[in-house]
């Protein structure tokens, strides 16, 4: 489901108050109504329809930040490498059998969108630079780095370059 996909026109019958709320949200996000609806439906297809099926739970940001800060560096790495990697591998296998780098980036982007995490993607010299901004602390950065590098290596058999700060994670994907 990329930008190169062809589009089709469909008609939907929606409650008028829902349409008005969507139009207001599109205006706030500075995108057109059609782009917002496409984004919502795309997020559903790429991520949300799998959440309950694979056991993902919504958590508040303060809870996650507090819980992650209580773990040691060794516990964070163990959590990412052993426990979560298996869970996310199962999720990815459930969603689709084989992946390209572009697929991996699109799933990561969709997860960040549904988690409301700020991010930016830039293509540069045969790489895709994916910057994630969060305020969840160093342990969260370490967790995401470890999980992303392990999954990327296991699924695509490639090395992922990562740069960390307390509030940002930069993933550099080879193309």
N, C-alpha and C positions, 0 to 999 in steps of 0.2 A: 504494500500500500504506500507507494512513494509518489513524489511529485510528477513523475513521468507517466503515471496511470491516466488513462482516458477518463473523461467525466461523462456522466449521463444525467439527464434531467428527470426528476421524479416529482410527484405531487404528494404532499402530506397534509392531512387534516389535523390541525393542532388547536388546542384551547387558545383563545385570543389572549388571555392573560399570560400564558406561557410564551407566546410569540413576543409580547411586549417586554417581558423580562429578558428574553434572549436578545432582543434588539438593544435594550439598555446595556446589557453586559458587553455586547459587541462594540457598542460606542465607547464604553469605558476602556476596553482592550485595544481600541483603535483599529479594529478589523471589521470587515463587512459581515452581515448576518450569515450569509452562505458559508464564509470561512469559519465562523464560530460553530455553526451546526456541523460542518465537516470535521472540525477539530474534536468536538464532543463525541461524535459517532466513531471517529478514528481511535480516540482514547478507549472507547468501549471495546472495539474490536481487538486492539493490540494489548490491552491490559485488564480493564475492569471486568470483562466477562470471565476471566480466569481467577480473580481474587478469591472469591469464596470457595471455588472448586479446589484450590491448592492450599487453603488454610491461612491466607493473609488476613491480618487484623488491622483495623484502623487504630492508631495510637495518637495521643496528643503530643505535640512537639516538646512541651515541658517534661512530660513523662519520659520520652525517649532520651532527651538530653540528660536528665537526672540519672536514669538507669545506665546509660553508656558511660557517663563520667565516673561511676562507681567501680567500673571494671579496670583491671590492670591492663597494661599493654599486651602481656602474654595472653590474658583471657580474651581480649579483643581479637587478636590474631587467631586464636583457637576457634572462637565463635565464627569468624569469617571463613577460615580455611576448612573447618570440619563440619560444623553444624549447618550454617547458612549456605555454604557452597552446595552441599547435597540438596538442600531444599530448593535453591534457585535453579540448580541443574534439572531437577524434576519439573519445576515450573516451565523452564525453557523447552524441555523435551515434550511436555504436555502441549505447549503452544504450537510447536513446529519441530520437525525432525532435524533439519540442517539449517545452518545460518551462514550468512556472509557478514563481513565487517559492517556493511550498511544496515543489515538486519539488527545486529547487536546494538549499534548506535541508536537506531529507531526505537528499540525496546527500552533502552536506557533513557532516551528523551521522553518517551511516553510515561515511564515510571516517575520521572522528575516532574512532568506536567501534572499528573494526578496527585503527587505528593506536594505540589505547590512549591517546589524548590527552584530558585532562580538558576538559570544556566544560559550558556552562550555557546554556539557552535561556529567554528571557522575552518574553512578548507585552506590549506597552505602546503605547498611543496610535497605532494603525495601523502599528506597526512590530514587527519581531521582532528582539530584541537577542540576538546570538549571541556569547558570550564563550568564548574558547579560552585555556586556560592551558598553557604549555609551558616548558621550561627549555632551549630551543635557541638563545637569544640574539637580538639585534636583527636580524641578517641574516635569520633564519628569519621573524621578524615581518614584515619588509619583503617577503620572498618571498611569503608567504601573502597579505598585503595586495594586492600587485601582481597576483598570479594571480587572486585572488577578484574584484577590481574589474574586471579585464579580461574575465574569463569572464562575469561577471554582466552587464556592459554588452553584450558580443557576443551572448549568448544571449537576454537579456530586454530589451535596449535600455533599461536603467534604471541609475541611478547608485546605487552602494553607498557608504554612509558607513562609514569605518573609523577606529578609534582604536588606537594602538599603545603598548606599553611593551616593555621588554626581554623580559618573560616572558608578556605577554598580548596578545591580538588581540581587539578588539571590532568585530564586523561588525553594522551596523544596516541591516536590510532593510526597504524600504518595502513595505507590503501594499496 
